[in-house]
Amino acid sequence: MLFTKSRLQGSSVVVTLPANNGEKPESNKEYIVVYSDDGTITLIPKLDDPFSGGAEGEFYELEEWSELSPEGRELL
């Protein structure tokens, strides 16, 4: 089991992440931070937007439900 300790640096709390069997977390990487009610802090690697590149309309999908007509309670 790995242990670390938090410390105050300016107005931020810093937690250093120890290496695990020689594996180190990637440096200068952005994470989404999630604080849970039970005190758990989860770091999720932030991904680049996969739709940021490409030509306009490249990711367009044809309407799959166009030939269906509404019926039942969805008409309300």
N, C-alpha and C positions, 0 to 999 in steps of 0.2 A: 504494500500500500504506500502510495506517495503522499507526502504532506507538504504544505506550504503555509506561509503566514502573510496576512495582509499588513500593509503599512500605509501611512499617510504621506502623500507627496503633494505639497501645495494644498489645493482643495479637493484632490482626488484620492481615492483609495486604490492602491496598486497591489495586485496579486501576481507573483512570479510563478510561472508554470515550470516545474522541474522536468528534466528529460526522463523518458520511460524506456529503459533498456537501450539507451543510445538514440532513441527517437526524440527529436525536439519539435515543438510546434513551429510552423513557418513564421518567420518574422515579417513585420510590416503588413500583416493581413488584417482585413476588417472583419468584425464579428457582430452579429446581432445578439444582444444581451437580453435574457429573459430571467426575471426574478420571480420565483414561486413563493407561495404562501408559507411553505414549510422551510424556507431559508435556502433552498437550492438555487444556485446560479448556473444557468445553462448558456454556453457560448455556441452559436451556430454560425459557421462560415458564411459570409455574405457572398452571393454569387452575382456575376455580371448579368445584366438583363439580356436574355437570349434573343429578344425581339428588337434590340437597339440597332442592329445592322440590317442590311438587305434593302432591296428596292421596295417602293411603295406598292402594296398589294401582294407582296410575295407570300405572306402568310395567310392570305384570304382563303377561306373554306366555303364551298358552296352550301347553301341552306339545305340541311339534311331532311327537314320536316316540311318542306314546301308543299308536297302533294297531300298532306294530311289536313283534314278540316276539323275545327274544334267541335266537341260534342260533350254533353254531360255538364258537370259543375264548373268547368273552366269558362263557360259562357257567361257566368254571373259577373 
